[in-house]
């Protein structure tokens, strides 16, 4: 927090608006409600295994604190490799 160095805001909190606002088209009203109405909650939240804790613990806690519905399921996959 710029005005108070004893406080910290984690980038994951900002992800809430980033993920949900991605549901909007350019012509849509830029509001949380418009984004939620467009396709939230998702049925399955698909994530890589290295970020499971953030998406299975912190992300749902942030959604609940904002009174936003949770995804139906969380699916964590292994890494995809070229070879």
C-alpha positions as CSV (number, residue, x, y, z in Angstrom):
1,X,0.0,0.0,0.0
2,X,1.7,3.2,-1.1
3,X,0.6,5.3,1.9
4,X,1.4,2.6,4.5
5,X,4.5,0.5,4.1
6,X,3.4,-1.7,7.0
7,X,0.6,-3.0,4.8
8,X,0.8,-5.4,1.8
9,X,-1.6,-6.1,-1.1
10,X,-1.0,-9.4,-2.8
11,X,-1.3,-9.5,-6.6
12,X,-3.8,-12.4,-6.2
13,X,-6.4,-9.9,-4.8
14,X,-6.1,-8.0,-8.1
15,X,-6.7,-11.2,-10.0
16,X,-10.4,-11.3,-8.9
17,X,-11.2,-8.4,-11.2
18,X,-8.9,-9.5,-13.9
19,X,-10.4,-13.0,-14.2
20,X,-14.0,-11.8,-14.1
21,X,-13.6,-8.7,-16.2
22,X,-12.2,-11.0,-19.0
23,X,-15.8,-12.1,-19.5
24,X,-16.8,-8.7,-20.9
25,X,-16.8,-7.6,-24.5
26,X,-15.6,-4.2,-25.5
27,X,-19.1,-2.9,-25.9
28,X,-20.3,-4.2,-22.5
29,X,-20.7,-1.9,-19.5
30,X,-17.5,-2.1,-17.4
31,X,-19.0,-3.2,-14.1
32,X,-18.7,-6.2,-11.9
33,X,-22.3,-7.1,-12.2
34,X,-22.2,-7.0,-16.0
35,X,-19.2,-9.4,-15.9
36,X,-20.9,-11.7,-13.4
37,X,-24.1,-11.8,-15.5
38,X,-22.0,-12.7,-18.6
39,X,-20.8,-16.1,-17.4
40,X,-19.9,-16.4,-13.7
41,X,-19.6,-18.7,-11.9
42,X,-17.7,-21.0,-14.2
43,X,-18.4,-24.7,-14.0
44,X,-14.8,-25.7,-13.9
45,X,-11.7,-23.6,-12.9
46,X,-8.7,-25.2,-14.7
47,X,-5.3,-24.5,-13.3
48,X,-1.7,-25.7,-13.4
49,X,-0.5,-27.8,-10.5
50,X,2.1,-25.1,-9.4
51,X,-0.7,-22.6,-8.4
52,X,-3.1,-25.0,-6.8
53,X,-2.9,-23.5,-3.3
54,X,-3.6,-20.0,-4.6
55,X,-6.6,-21.1,-6.6
56,X,-8.0,-23.6,-4.2
57,X,-7.6,-21.6,-1.0
58,X,-6.9,-17.9,-1.5
59,X,-9.0,-17.3,-4.6
60,X,-12.2,-18.9,-3.2
61,X,-11.7,-17.0,0.1
62,X,-11.5,-13.7,-1.9
63,X,-14.6,-14.6,-3.9
64,X,-16.5,-15.5,-0.7
65,X,-15.4,-12.2,1.0
66,X,-16.8,-10.3,-2.0
67,X,-20.0,-12.4,-1.9
68,X,-19.2,-13.7,-5.4
69,X,-20.2,-17.3,-6.3
70,X,-17.5,-20.0,-6.4
71,X,-16.6,-22.1,-9.4
72,X,-18.4,-25.4,-9.4
73,X,-15.1,-27.4,-9.5
74,X,-11.4,-26.9,-9.5
75,X,-9.3,-29.1,-11.9
76,X,-5.5,-29.0,-11.5
77,X,-3.5,-30.5,-14.3
78,X,0.2,-31.5,-14.6
79,X,2.6,-29.5,-16.8
80,X,2.4,-30.0,-20.5
81,X,5.8,-30.7,-22.0
82,X,7.0,-30.6,-25.6
83,X,8.9,-33.9,-25.5
